[in-house]
Amino acid sequence: MCKFFGISRAAYYAWLKRISQPDKDTERMRLVQEAWEKSRKTYGYRRITLWIEQHKGISINHKAVLRLMNKMHIRSIARRRKPYKKMSQLDIYHRYENILDRDFSATKPNQKWVTDITYILTKQGWAYLSTIKDLFDGFIVAHQLGRENSVRLVTDTLKQAKLKEKVTDGLLIHSDQGHQYTSQAYFVLTQEYHITPSMSRRGNCWDNAPMENFFGHLKEEALRHLKTPSFQQAQEIIDDYVCFYNYERIQLKTRQTPYQTRCLSS
């Protein structure tokens, strides 16, 4: 048999000895499985490595953890970021300067807006919340919840804001560099409304900190209490929270609600 397969007798007996011994990966695979399940299947190999070291006091190389996860066919169920797609010269897209430049102060309503999209997990899959916030008083001037992270979601939010608010020349709207905000449709709408777009530097969330701050409050104070709401439940919770945030929630900075600050300015 050895001659037929072209291997030495010594190699054959070494292999025979190895398969009769217990798999050295068995215990480590058990630890990896436990860490993965304890994390609600959200941990990747780096966090699983840390969990094993902190909870079991066992040192293990992160590359070994990755190998074992591949062997066990498990991975984090958390949403992976899509790789950045470099647009070709044939694509129509627009980039804008960071005019806001972290100057989050405003002297009157509808002078400076910030906008962004956040992801919300529902029983029907991911939902996408597009929001516009006024920097003068923190008032949420528009929000739209959609099932797709699309250009239309962003333009519909802007149209809603235009219907609700008095927009005059000179209004600045600041966003990140998401594809919705670089789109031709967004460009055309801002031109039609005489709104000046501004954009964060790439990969710098602090350039749009006020919008991130609102999303943090929304998720902590409203959405966290339901593990995975339905899309309809998420819609109702968000609508209710935006109303509470605008008209009832007192801001520590002003000691007033956004609506009260807005009314006093008129």
N, C-alpha and C positions, 0 to 999 in steps of 0.2 A: 504493500500500500504506500509506504514512504517513497519507494522508487517510482511508483506510478505518478504521485503528486509532486515529485521532485523536491522532497524535503529530507533532512537528515533524521536518523533515528533519535538522536539526542534532542532535536527540536520537538519531535513528536512526544517524547516522554516528559519534556518540560511543560508542554501544553496540557498534557494529561494531568500533571500534578497541579497546575494552576486551576483547572476547572473543578477539581475536587475540593479546593479551598473556598471558604465563604467569600462573597463579594465584598471587598473593602469599602465599596461605595454605599452599601446597604444602609449603614447607620447615618451617613452624611445625607443620603437621599431622604431619609426619614425626617431629619432636621430641616432640610430645605422645604419639604412638604408641609411641615408644621408651621414654619415661618410664613410661607405663602398663604396658608389658610387663615392664620391669625391676622394677617393684614387684609383679610377679605379679598384675597387674590389680586391686590393692587400693587404689591411690591415687585420691583425688578431685582436683578441679581445683586446690585450694590446695597440696597436696603436689606435684602435677605441676609447678606454677609454681616451687616451691622447688627441685625436682630439676633443672629446666632451667637455673635461675640458678646452682646450685652445680656441676653437672656439665658444663655447656656454656658457662657464662659469658655467657649471653644474657639480657637483661632483657626480660620479657614480662608484660603485665598479666594478672592472674588472671581478669578478666572475659573477656579474649580467649581464654584457655585454656578457660574454660567454654563459650564460643560454639563453639570448634573441637571440643570433645568432643561437644557436641550435634550438630554437623554430621557428625561421624564415627560417631555412634550408639554411643559407648562411655561407660562409667561404672564406678565402683568396684564390685567384686563383694562387698565387705565388707558384713556385715549392717547394715542401717540400723535405728536405734532407732525403735520405733513411737511415734507422737505420744501424749502423755499424754491419756488419755480422762477427761474430767470426768464423774463419776458423777452421775446424777440423784437426786433425793430419793426416788424410788421404789425405787432399788437398796438392798439391805441391805449395808452395809459398816461397818467399825469402824476408828477411829483411836485410837492409844494414845500416851500421853506418853513422852518420852524419859527414862525412869526411870534407865536405866543411866548416861546422861550421861558417857560415856567413862571411867567408873570400871571398868577392866578387871581389877581385883584381886578375889580371892575367898579366903575363909578355909577352905573345905571343898569337897569334890566336890558336884556337883549343887546348887549355890547360884546360879550364874549361867551361863546358856547363851547362845550367839550362834548365829544361823542365817542362811543365805542360799542363793541358787541361782546357779550359774555355767553358762555355755554351753560346750559342747565339740563341735567339728565332727567328724563321722564320715562314713564312706563312704555311709551311709544318710541323711545329713542331720544337723541339729542334735540333740544330746542335752543333757539338762538334769540337772545334779547338785545335789541338795538335801542339805545337810549341817548337822549340829548339833555344836557344839564347846563343851566345858566350859572356862570361863575359869580354873578353879582350877589345872589342870595341862596344859591344851591338848589333852586327850584328845578324840578324835572319837567321840562317843557314838552317832551314827547317821548313815548316808548312804544315799541312794537315787538311782539313775540311771534316768531315764525318757526316753521319746521325746516327751513333751509337757510344756510348762511349765504345769502345772495345779495347781489347789487340792489335788487328790488326792495329787499327788507330795509336797506339803508335809505334809499330814495323815498320810500313810503314814510319813514320816520321823519325825514326832513320836510316832506309835504305836510304831514300832520302838524309839525311845529309851526310851519308858515301859516296854516289855517288858524291856529290858536293864538299866536303871538303877533304883535305889531313889529315887523321887521323893516328897519330902515338901512340905508346905505352905511357901510362901515362895520357891519356885524362881522365878527371873526368866528369861524368854527374850526375847532382843532380836533384832529383824529390821529390814529396811528397810521402805519403804512400798509394796512390791509388792502387786498385787491379791490374791495368794494369802494374804497375811498380814492383809489387811483383810476377808477373806471371812467369811461367817457360819459356815461349817464349821470354820474355824480358831478362831474365837471360842468356839464350842460346845465344841471339844475342850480348849482351854486351861482353860475353866471346869470341865469334867468332871475334869481332872487337877489342878485347883487350882494352876495355873501362872499367873503374872502376866506378861502381854505388855508389851513395851517397844518403841518404834520410833525409828529414826534420824530426824533432821530431813531434810526433802525435799532430795534431790540432794547429800547430804553423806556420802560413803563413809567418811570418817574416823570417823564415829560407830560403824561396825562394822568397824574396822580388823583385829581379830584373825581374823575370818572371811576377809577379803580376803587376809590374810597367808598363811593355809593354802592358799587357792586358788592363790596365786602360787607357793608351794613345789610343789604338786601338778603344775602345768603345766610348771614349769621343770625339776623333777627327775625327772618320770616321763613326761608326755605329749609333751614337746617332741621326744623321740627318734623318735617315729613321726609322719610327716608327716600322714597322715589315716587313723587306725585305723578298723576296722569297729566297729559298736556293741558287738559281743561282745568285741573286743579292748580297747576302752575300759573296759568293765565289769571285765574281768579285771585290767587295769592299775590301775584305781582301787581295787579291792578289795585288791590286793596292796600298793599304796602306803599305804593307810589302816592296814593291819596293820603295815607297816614303821614308819610315822609314830608309831603308838601304842606299839609294843613294842620297837623297836630304835633309832629315830632320837634321838640325844642332843640335848637343847636346851641352847644355850649359857647361857641364863639360869639354869637349875637344875643343869646338868651331869648331868642324868638324863633318862631317857625319860619320857614322860607316865605310862606304867603304873607305873614305879618311884615317881614322886611320888605317884601315887594310892594305891599300896599302903602307903607310909609314913604316909599320913594316917589310915589305919584302925587 
